[in-house]
């Protein structure tokens, strides 16, 4: 296990939470293990572990990019992560408003609907 993988797993747990990572690890198979290793090292070990920008800013960038590129399935996970990154709902709304202007209103609208639903679910669990 590489140092980048170890760092990535620690960062992944810090940002997404142990419960999420434990579920993902339990669902891992021989087929997707190489992909899980790749994202743990690259996304979490290289990008998210770098301290050039804050976790809050990285969280907002990630949400905006997911919405702008139409990768909506990852938005709820990253909305839940804002509880650990420090990105407030008002910050997220600003990111999605940028998406509306620069990438399209329909994408921003869908991302906002997903965020509203996820925030409501998070409040229910409190």
N, CA, C and O atoms as a DFTB+ gen file, in Angstrom:
504 C
 N C O
     1  1       0.862      -1.187       0.000
     2  2       0.000       0.000       0.000
     3  2       0.904       1.245       0.000
     4  3       1.759       1.393       0.872
     5  1       0.711       2.121      -0.967
     6  2       1.552       3.312      -1.104
     7  2       1.198       4.373      -0.062
     8  3       0.119       4.356       0.530
     9  1       2.121       5.278       0.138
    10  2       1.867       6.397       1.056
    11  2       0.731       7.275       0.531
    12  3      -0.078       7.779       1.310
    13  1       0.672       7.458      -0.791
    14  2      -0.405       8.252      -1.391
    15  2      -1.760       7.590      -1.134
    16  3      -2.744       8.280      -0.870
    17  1      -1.816       6.267      -1.208
    18  2      -3.060       5.560      -0.918
    19  2      -3.451       5.760       0.547
    20  3      -4.607       6.054       0.852
    21  1      -2.482       5.601       1.447
    22  2      -2.762       5.782       2.881
    23  2      -3.252       7.195       3.163
    24  3      -4.228       7.383       3.889
    25  1      -2.582       8.179       2.596
    26  2      -2.986       9.573       2.753
    27  2      -4.376       9.791       2.168
    28  3      -5.219      10.455       2.771
    29  1      -4.602       9.223       0.986
    30  2      -5.896       9.357       0.335
    31  2      -7.020       8.745       1.145
    32  3      -8.102       9.325       1.238
    33  1      -6.785       7.590       1.727
    34  2      -7.820       6.937       2.534
    35  2      -8.121       7.767       3.782
    36  3      -9.279       7.890       4.180
    37  1      -7.100       8.327       4.390
    38  2      -7.321       9.175       5.569
    39  2      -8.130      10.418       5.196
    40  3      -9.052      10.803       5.915
    41  1      -7.783      11.038       4.081
    42  2      -8.508      12.226       3.628
    43  2      -9.938      11.860       3.235
    44  3     -10.882      12.574       3.573
    45  1     -10.090      10.770       2.538
    46  2     -11.424      10.305       2.134
    47  2     -12.317      10.107       3.361
    48  3     -13.483      10.502       3.352
    49  1     -11.777       9.504       4.401
    50  2     -12.543       9.293       5.634
    51  2     -12.863      10.629       6.312
    52  3     -13.960      10.815       6.839
    53  1     -11.907      11.550       6.295
    54  2     -12.122      12.860       6.934
    55  2     -13.210      13.648       6.218
    56  3     -14.023      14.308       6.865
    57  1     -13.235      13.588       4.895
    58  2     -14.191      14.377       4.113
    59  2     -15.544      13.681       3.990
    60  3     -16.580      14.322       4.167
    61  1     -15.555      12.389       3.692
    62  2     -16.810      11.681       3.443
    63  2     -17.377      10.986       4.676
    64  3     -18.564      10.662       4.718
    65  1     -16.538      10.758       5.668
    66  2     -16.980      10.089       6.887
    67  2     -16.720       8.591       6.828
    68  3     -16.733       7.977       5.761
    69  1     -16.483       8.023       8.004
    70  2     -16.182       6.595       8.089
    71  2     -17.313       5.726       7.564
    72  3     -17.064       4.734       6.879
    73  1     -18.552       6.083       7.876
    74  2     -19.685       5.242       7.460
    75  2     -19.731       5.109       5.944
    76  3     -19.920       4.011       5.421
    77  1     -19.558       6.223       5.237
    78  2     -19.587       6.181       3.768
    79  2     -18.444       5.324       3.230
    80  3     -18.656       4.461       2.379
    81  1     -17.247       5.562       3.725
    82  2     -16.083       4.825       3.226
    83  2     -16.197       3.346       3.588
    84  3     -15.845       2.486       2.779
    85  1     -16.678       3.040       4.779
    86  2     -16.850       1.639       5.165
    87  2     -17.842       0.934       4.240
    88  3     -17.619      -0.215       3.859
    89  1     -18.936       1.611       3.875
    90  2     -19.907       1.023       2.939
    91  2     -19.257       0.784       1.573
    92  3     -19.436      -0.273       0.969
    93  1     -18.505       1.771       1.096
    94  2     -17.847       1.636      -0.206
    95  2     -16.822       0.502      -0.185
    96  3     -16.725      -0.267      -1.141
    97  1     -16.078       0.401       0.878
    98  2     -15.072      -0.657       0.993
    99  2     -15.729      -2.028       1.083
   100  3     -15.220      -2.993       0.512
   101  1     -16.850      -2.130       1.789
   102  2     -17.557      -3.407       1.910
   103  2     -18.145      -3.845       0.569
   104  3     -18.272      -5.040       0.305
   105  1     -18.497      -2.886      -0.267
   106  2     -19.091      -3.196      -1.570
   107  2     -18.041      -3.460      -2.646
   108  3     -18.381      -3.895      -3.747
   109  1     -16.783      -3.206      -2.344
   110  2     -15.704      -3.363      -3.324
   111  2     -15.539      -4.839      -3.692
   112  3     -15.594      -5.720      -2.834
   113  1     -15.336      -5.081      -4.974
   114  2     -15.107      -6.439      -5.476
   115  2     -13.762      -6.490      -6.188
   116  3     -13.099      -5.467      -6.356
   117  1     -13.373      -7.671      -6.597
   118  2     -12.141      -7.802      -7.379
   119  2     -12.228      -6.989      -8.664
   120  3     -11.226      -6.452      -9.138
   121  1     -13.433      -6.903      -9.225
   122  2     -13.622      -6.170     -10.471
   123  2     -13.334      -4.683     -10.319
   124  3     -12.608      -4.116     -11.135
   125  1     -13.893      -4.026      -9.277
   126  2     -13.734      -2.572      -9.154
   127  2     -12.616      -2.148      -8.197
   128  3     -12.408      -0.953      -7.989
   129  1     -11.904      -3.096      -7.621
   130  2     -10.798      -2.749      -6.712
   131  2      -9.747      -1.859      -7.382
   132  3      -9.270      -0.920      -6.745
   133  1      -9.365      -2.112      -8.639
   134  2      -8.389      -1.215      -9.271
   135  2      -8.897       0.222      -9.390
   136  3      -8.138       1.171      -9.197
   137  1     -10.179       0.375      -9.708
   138  2     -10.764       1.713      -9.795
   139  2     -10.797       2.379      -8.427
   140  3     -10.470       3.559      -8.302
   141  1     -11.191       1.631      -7.399
   142  2     -11.212       2.190      -6.041
   143  2      -9.810       2.638      -5.618
   144  3      -9.656       3.681      -4.984
   145  1      -8.807       1.862      -5.962
   146  2      -7.431       2.254      -5.669
   147  2      -7.033       3.521      -6.404
   148  3      -6.379       4.400      -5.844
   149  1      -7.437       3.606      -7.670
   150  2      -7.137       4.785      -8.488
   151  2      -7.737       6.051      -7.873
   152  3      -7.035       7.047      -7.698
   153  1      -9.034       6.017      -7.544
   154  2      -9.641       7.240      -7.007
   155  2      -9.125       7.568      -5.613
   156  3      -9.035       8.738      -5.241
   157  1      -8.784       6.537      -4.841
   158  2      -8.234       6.810      -3.511
   159  2      -6.888       7.503      -3.628
   160  3      -6.605       8.439      -2.879
   161  1      -6.064       7.059      -4.550
   162  2      -4.754       7.687      -4.724
   163  2      -4.837       9.032      -5.438
   164  3      -4.247      10.016      -4.990
   165  1      -5.576       9.074      -6.558
   166  2      -5.577      10.298      -7.369
   167  2      -6.478      11.386      -6.787
   168  3      -6.023      12.494      -6.502
   169  1      -7.743      11.063      -6.616
   170  2      -8.675      12.093      -6.145
   171  2      -8.398      12.463      -4.694
   172  3      -8.280      13.639      -4.352
   173  1      -8.296      11.447      -3.849
   174  2      -8.170      11.725      -2.412
   175  2      -6.729      11.892      -1.962
   176  3      -6.455      12.724      -1.097
   177  1      -5.803      11.130      -2.520
   178  2      -4.402      11.203      -2.097
   179  2      -3.629      12.342      -2.731
   180  3      -2.705      12.878      -2.120
   181  1      -3.996      12.723      -3.953
   182  2      -3.302      13.821      -4.628
   183  2      -4.068      15.134      -4.494
   184  3      -3.534      16.111      -3.970
   185  1      -5.313      15.164      -4.962
   186  2      -6.057      16.425      -4.961
   187  2      -6.549      16.831      -3.577
   188  3      -6.153      17.871      -3.052
   189  1      -7.408      16.013      -2.990
   190  2      -8.029      16.400      -1.716
   191  2      -7.023      16.470      -0.573
   192  3      -7.278      17.158       0.415
   193  1      -5.899      15.787      -0.673
   194  2      -4.888      15.834       0.393
   195  2      -3.951      17.030       0.256
   196  3      -3.208      17.341       1.188
   197  1      -3.975      17.695      -0.878
   198  2      -3.141      18.874      -1.099
   199  2      -3.730      20.059      -0.345
   200  3      -4.938      20.289      -0.398
   201  1      -2.895      20.803       0.348
   202  2      -3.412      21.917       1.160
   203  2      -3.277      23.285       0.479
   204  3      -3.360      24.317       1.146
   205  1      -3.070      23.299      -0.838
   206  2      -2.967      24.570      -1.557
   207  2      -4.257      25.373      -1.436
   208  3      -4.222      26.588      -1.242
   209  1      -5.389      24.696      -1.550
   210  2      -6.673      25.354      -1.305
   211  2      -7.384      24.596      -0.185
   212  3      -7.088      23.430       0.078
   213  1      -8.304      25.263       0.456
   214  2      -8.992      24.669       1.604
   215  2      -9.965      23.577       1.170
   216  3     -10.373      23.508       0.011
   217  1     -10.322      22.733       2.121
   218  2     -11.332      21.697       1.855
   219  2     -12.658      22.350       1.474
   220  3     -13.390      21.817       0.641
   221  1     -12.973      23.491       2.071
   222  2     -14.202      24.218       1.740
   223  2     -14.197      24.621       0.270
   224  3     -15.162      24.371      -0.451
   225  1     -13.114      25.242      -0.169
   226  2     -13.018      25.676      -1.559
   227  2     -13.016      24.489      -2.517
   228  3     -13.641      24.538      -3.577
   229  1     -12.326      23.442      -2.148
   230  2     -12.278      22.248      -2.990
   231  2     -13.674      21.627      -3.086
   232  3     -14.066      21.130      -4.142
   233  1     -14.406      21.659      -2.000
   234  2     -15.772      21.145      -1.974
   235  2     -16.660      21.925      -2.938
   236  3     -17.428      21.335      -3.698
   237  1     -16.554      23.245      -2.905
   238  2     -17.355      24.084      -3.798
   239  2     -16.972      23.883      -5.259
   240  3     -17.841      23.826      -6.129
   241  1     -15.684      23.777      -5.525
   242  2     -15.232      23.503      -6.893
   243  2     -15.784      22.169      -7.392
   244  3     -16.254      22.061      -8.524
   245  1     -15.720      21.173      -6.541
   246  2     -16.191      19.848      -6.914
   247  2     -17.681      19.868      -7.231
   248  3     -18.112      19.319      -8.245
   249  1     -18.468      20.501      -6.361
   250  2     -19.912      20.576      -6.597
   251  2     -20.224      21.329      -7.886
   252  3     -21.085      20.902      -8.656
   253  1     -19.548      22.425      -8.127
   254  2     -19.786      23.185      -9.357
   255  2     -19.408      22.372     -10.593
   256  3     -20.137      22.370     -11.584
   257  1     -18.281      21.689     -10.535
   258  2     -17.857      20.880     -11.674
   259  2     -18.798      19.707     -11.914
   260  3     -19.116      19.394     -13.062
   261  1     -19.241      19.063     -10.856
   262  2     -20.190      17.961     -11.017
   263  2     -21.469      18.449     -11.680
   264  3     -21.983      17.810     -12.598
   265  1     -21.981      19.586     -11.213
   266  2     -23.211      20.132     -11.790
   267  2     -22.990      20.571     -13.235
   268  3     -23.811      20.277     -14.104
   269  1     -21.896      21.267     -13.495
   270  2     -21.635      21.801     -14.833
   271  2     -21.454      20.699     -15.865
   272  3     -21.798      20.874     -17.034
   273  1     -20.919      19.572     -15.437
   274  2     -20.682      18.476     -16.375
   275  2     -21.818      17.451     -16.380
   276  3     -21.761      16.455     -17.101
   277  1     -22.847      17.702     -15.572
   278  2     -24.003      16.805     -15.546
   279  2     -23.775      15.505     -14.810
   280  3     -24.498      14.534     -15.032
   281  1     -22.790      15.468     -13.943
   282  2     -22.504      14.268     -13.141
   283  2     -23.249      14.355     -11.815
   284  3     -22.649      14.449     -10.744
   285  1     -24.566      14.321     -11.918
   286  2     -25.444      14.594     -10.783
   287  2     -25.431      13.519      -9.713
   288  3     -25.712      13.811      -8.551
   289  1     -25.110      12.271     -10.074
   290  2     -25.186      11.188      -9.104
   291  2     -24.226      11.365      -7.929
   292  3     -24.445      10.784      -6.866
   293  1     -23.178      12.149      -8.104
   294  2     -22.195      12.366      -7.035
   295  2     -22.534      13.572      -6.161
   296  3     -21.926      13.759      -5.107
   297  1     -23.487      14.383      -6.581
   298  2     -23.792      15.620      -5.840
   299  2     -24.278      15.348      -4.415
   300  3     -23.783      15.997      -3.493
   301  1     -25.215      14.431      -4.180
   302  2     -25.638      14.212      -2.787
   303  2     -24.479      13.836      -1.854
   304  3     -24.413      14.320      -0.724
   305  1     -23.580      12.985      -2.317
   306  2     -22.428      12.598      -1.499
   307  2     -21.592      13.826      -1.134
   308  3     -21.152      13.969       0.006
   309  1     -21.377      14.708      -2.109
   310  2     -20.546      15.876      -1.841
   311  2     -21.310      16.951      -1.059
   312  3     -20.688      17.754      -0.364
   313  1     -22.631      16.982      -1.155
   314  2     -23.411      17.869      -0.282
   315  2     -23.262      17.402       1.161
   316  3     -23.037      18.213       2.059
   317  1     -23.389      16.085       1.385
   318  2     -23.216      15.565       2.750
   319  2     -21.812      15.884       3.275
   320  3     -21.638      16.145       4.466
   321  1     -20.822      15.862       2.395
   322  2     -19.449      16.155       2.812
   323  2     -19.271      17.602       3.250
   324  3     -18.334      17.903       3.989
   325  1     -20.148      18.508       2.814
   326  2     -19.992      19.912       3.224
   327  2     -20.091      20.074       4.734
   328  3     -19.587      21.053       5.284
   329  1     -20.732      19.128       5.410
   330  2     -20.788      19.178       6.878
   331  2     -19.388      19.062       7.474
   332  3     -19.154      19.490       8.604
   333  1     -18.457      18.483       6.717
   334  2     -17.079      18.321       7.193
   335  2     -16.108      19.298       6.547
   336  3     -15.022      19.531       7.078
   337  1     -16.487      19.874       5.401
   338  2     -15.553      20.774       4.703
   339  2     -15.739      22.233       5.083
   340  3     -14.861      23.058       4.832
   341  1     -16.878      22.556       5.686
   342  2     -17.131      23.944       6.069
   343  2     -17.849      24.761       5.018
   344  3     -18.071      25.955       5.216
   345  1     -18.216      24.153       3.911
   346  2     -18.988      24.871       2.891
   347  2     -20.439      24.966       3.363
   348  3     -21.100      23.949       3.571
   349  1     -20.916      26.165       3.525
   350  2     -22.289      26.399       4.001
   351  2     -23.274      26.298       2.837
   352  3     -22.878      26.427       1.678
   353  1     -24.550      26.068       3.135
   354  2     -25.542      26.047       2.057
   355  2     -25.511      27.312       1.190
   356  3     -25.677      27.230      -0.027
   357  1     -25.302      28.468       1.803
   358  2     -25.227      29.710       1.013
   359  2     -24.033      29.682       0.061
   360  3     -24.118      30.207      -1.049
   361  1     -22.930      29.080       0.479
   362  2     -21.758      28.941      -0.393
   363  2     -22.080      28.033      -1.575
   364  3     -21.734      28.326      -2.720
   365  1     -22.746      26.930      -1.271
   366  2     -23.113      25.966      -2.313
   367  2     -24.059      26.624      -3.325
   368  3     -23.925      26.424      -4.533
   369  1     -25.009      27.404      -2.820
   370  2     -25.937      28.085      -3.734
   371  2     -25.170      29.023      -4.666
   372  3     -25.484      29.107      -5.853
   373  1     -24.177      29.722      -4.143
   374  2     -23.377      30.603      -4.999
   375  2     -22.647      29.803      -6.076
   376  3     -22.564      30.235      -7.225
   377  1     -22.121      28.640      -5.703
   378  2     -21.444      27.793      -6.686
   379  2     -22.424      27.369      -7.780
   380  3     -22.088      27.390      -8.964
   381  1     -23.632      26.985      -7.377
   382  2     -24.624      26.549      -8.365
   383  2     -25.148      27.725      -9.196
   384  3     -25.547      27.530     -10.344
   385  1     -25.156      28.920      -8.648
   386  2     -25.536      30.093      -9.439
   387  2     -24.479      30.369     -10.511
   388  3     -24.810      30.793     -11.618
   389  1     -23.219      30.130     -10.182
   390  2     -22.170      30.237     -11.191
   391  2     -22.386      29.197     -12.291
   392  3     -22.201      29.482     -13.474
   393  1     -22.773      28.006     -11.889
   394  2     -23.070      26.969     -12.875
   395  2     -24.178      27.451     -13.814
   396  3     -24.088      27.275     -15.029
   397  1     -25.222      28.062     -13.244
   398  2     -26.339      28.547     -14.069
   399  2     -25.851      29.527     -15.132
   400  3     -26.247      29.436     -16.294
   401  1     -24.997      30.456     -14.734
   402  2     -24.526      31.487     -15.662
   403  2     -23.540      30.921     -16.680
   404  3     -23.617      31.250     -17.864
   405  1     -22.625      30.081     -16.235
   406  2     -21.540      29.647     -17.105
   407  2     -21.733      28.282     -17.756
   408  3     -21.043      27.959     -18.723
   409  1     -22.661      27.475     -17.242
   410  2     -22.837      26.132     -17.810
   411  2     -24.282      25.787     -18.129
   412  3     -24.550      24.801     -18.815
   413  1     -25.211      26.590     -17.637
   414  2     -26.602      26.352     -18.001
   415  2     -27.551      26.242     -16.822
   416  3     -27.263      25.589     -15.819
   417  1     -28.688      26.899     -16.975
   418  2     -29.711      26.911     -15.932
   419  2     -30.257      25.513     -15.643
   420  3     -30.425      25.180     -14.470
   421  1     -30.546      24.671     -16.649
   422  2     -31.088      23.352     -16.328
   423  2     -30.166      22.516     -15.435
   424  3     -30.636      21.817     -14.537
   425  1     -28.882      22.588     -15.677
   426  2     -27.935      21.828     -14.839
   427  2     -27.909      22.378     -13.427
   428  3     -27.911      21.613     -12.463
   429  1     -27.885      23.674     -13.297
   430  2     -27.902      24.284     -11.959
   431  2     -29.215      23.960     -11.247
   432  3     -29.211      23.637     -10.059
   433  1     -30.314      24.040     -11.947
   434  2     -31.620      23.757     -11.368
   435  2     -31.677      22.332     -10.831
   436  3     -32.178      22.105      -9.730
   437  1     -31.174      21.383     -11.591
   438  2     -31.178      19.988     -11.140
   439  2     -30.257      19.809      -9.927
   440  3     -30.613      19.109      -8.979
   441  1     -29.087      20.433      -9.953
   442  2     -28.158      20.345      -8.828
   443  2     -28.774      20.953      -7.569
   444  3     -28.616      20.407      -6.476
   445  1     -29.465      22.064      -7.713
   446  2     -30.114      22.710      -6.566
   447  2     -31.195      21.805      -5.987
   448  3     -31.321      21.691      -4.768
   449  1     -31.969      21.164      -6.849
   450  2     -32.999      20.240      -6.365
   451  2     -32.372      19.084      -5.586
   452  3     -32.890      18.688      -4.542
   453  1     -31.269      18.545      -6.083
   454  2     -30.574      17.473      -5.371
   455  2     -30.029      17.964      -4.032
   456  3     -30.110      17.259      -3.026
   457  1     -29.479      19.168      -4.027
   458  2     -28.936      19.735      -2.783
   459  2     -30.050      19.946      -1.758
   460  3     -29.885      19.609      -0.586
   461  1     -31.177      20.498      -2.190
   462  2     -32.300      20.724      -1.270
   463  2     -32.750      19.405      -0.637
   464  3     -32.969      19.327       0.572
   465  1     -32.882      18.387      -1.457
   466  2     -33.312      17.080      -0.956
   467  2     -32.285      16.520       0.034
   468  3     -32.655      15.997       1.085
   469  1     -31.016      16.630      -0.298
   470  2     -29.965      16.096       0.567
   471  2     -29.867      16.869       1.871
   472  3     -29.722      16.267       2.935
   473  1     -29.945      18.202       1.806
   474  2     -29.936      18.993       3.039
   475  2     -31.120      18.624       3.931
   476  3     -30.963      18.530       5.148
   477  1     -32.302      18.412       3.346
   478  2     -33.477      18.017       4.129
   479  2     -33.245      16.670       4.806
   480  3     -33.594      16.493       5.973
   481  1     -32.665      15.729       4.088
   482  2     -32.347      14.426       4.669
   483  2     -31.342      14.564       5.809
   484  3     -31.456      13.886       6.829
   485  1     -30.360      15.443       5.633
   486  2     -29.356      15.657       6.681
   487  2     -30.005      16.244       7.930
   488  3     -29.654      15.858       9.045
   489  1     -30.944      17.171       7.760
   490  2     -31.648      17.759       8.897
   491  2     -32.491      16.738       9.637
   492  3     -32.576      16.769      10.865
   493  1     -33.115      15.831       8.894
   494  2     -33.932      14.777       9.505
   495  2     -33.111      13.869      10.408
   496  3     -33.606      13.375      11.421
   497  1     -31.852      13.651      10.033
   498  2     -30.984      12.763      10.806
   499  2     -30.439      13.404      12.064
   500  3     -29.915      12.712      12.938
   501  1     -30.556      14.731      12.168
   502  2     -30.013      15.434      13.349
   503  2     -30.884      15.280      14.541
   504  3     -30.569      15.808      15.608
